[in-house]
Amino acid sequence: MSNILQTLKLSWEEVGALVGSVSSAALKREVTCRGGFDDCDYWTVSDTTGKLSHEDLDMLLDYVGAGNELREIVFLGDTDSTVALDMELSRALLKKKLNTSWEQELIKEDGLWLIGIDPEHLNYAGTITVDGKVISMDALLTKDELVEQLFDAGGSEADLSDVCDRYVKQYDNQLYWSYPITDGEYIGVYFVLVQEGVLCLPYDVIDGEEYELFEQDGVRLLSAEEMGYFISDWKRASRELEEVMDSFMNYLKARERNESEA
């Protein structure tokens, strides 16, 4: 009798983000990785932020509880540093991040298929996709780090831009967004991605030079339910504005037509 196996497909961007995230946790510094197809039997992960030393590799091996066999594979050769992780170490790091195992892999040019995965303990909530970019939440500032840096600098939108500018090179995005509709308490808010989720930064004052001035007492992490309310309000306001704009356009067309016929 055939078995139906659980399968998870990861793009190479996702593989790199996941391995980079767990490597950052192990080495206690930011590590950005890129996963890639080598051939049908081999896939690779490279560190795009610099080279990994023997000490770094030792720490990664300790982090995954590697045995002697894997250590011998990783340290095969005489180089003092490397940008590429051995596939076996990359696989061990990926298993550590996902907190699960699988029976087989299918290596394709567009991604890595994990076949026969154990879904019971799978941890796949550590990434988010924004504008086609896979972002590892572990690589972001924590809520406390962002709030401290933001309000130490003054607490304005201009300060938020400076704090989040670190993300532009990697993600082509500062990872914050304006929501210029009142939530019933403030005239508008900003959404910011942090390690713990989505941070809400409310404002009531807009300065001519510093732009929005955030209210620190109103800063909070959002729940899925709260985000649903924001989405509903946005759709309602957008729909109402679109209807009014349609009326404006129809009026202007009729007026222009009458003027041309006069």
Stockholm file with secondary structure:
# STOCKHOLM 1.0

chainA/1-262         MSNILQTLKLSWEEVGALVGSVSSAALKREVTCRGGFDDCDYWTVSDTTGKLSHEDLDMLLDYVGAGNELREIVFLGDTDSTVALDMELSRALLKKKLNTSWEQELIKEDGLWLIGIDPEHLNYAGTITVDGKVISMDALLTKDELVEQLFDAGGSEADLSDVCDRYVKQYDNQLYWSYPITDGEYIGVYFVLVQEGVLCLPYDVIDGEEYELFEQDGVRLLSAEEMGYFISDWKRASRELEEVMDSFMNYLKARERNESEA
#=GR chainA/1-262 SS CCCCCCEEEECHHHHHHHHHHHHHHHHTSCCCEEEEEEETTEEEEEESSSCEEHHHHHHHHHHTTCCHHHHHHHTCSSCSEESEECHHHHHHHHHHHHTCCCSEEEEETTEEEEESCCCTTCCCCSEEEETTEEEEGGGSCCHHHHHHHHHHHTSBHHHHHHHHGGGHHHHSSCSEEEECSCCSSSSEEEEEEETTEEEEEEEEEEETTTEEEECGGGCEECCHHHHHHHHHHHHHHHHHHHHHHHHHHHHHHHHHHHHHHC
#=GC SS_cons         CCCCCCEEEECHHHHHHHHHHHHHHHHTSCCCEEEEEEETTEEEEEESSSCEEHHHHHHHHHHTTCCHHHHHHHTCSSCSEESEECHHHHHHHHHHHHTCCCSEEEEETTEEEEESCCCTTCCCCSEEEETTEEEEGGGSCCHHHHHHHHHHHTSBHHHHHHHHGGGHHHHSSCSEEEECSCCSSSSEEEEEEETTEEEEEEEEEEETTTEEEECGGGCEECCHHHHHHHHHHHHHHHHHHHHHHHHHHHHHHHHHHHHHHC
//
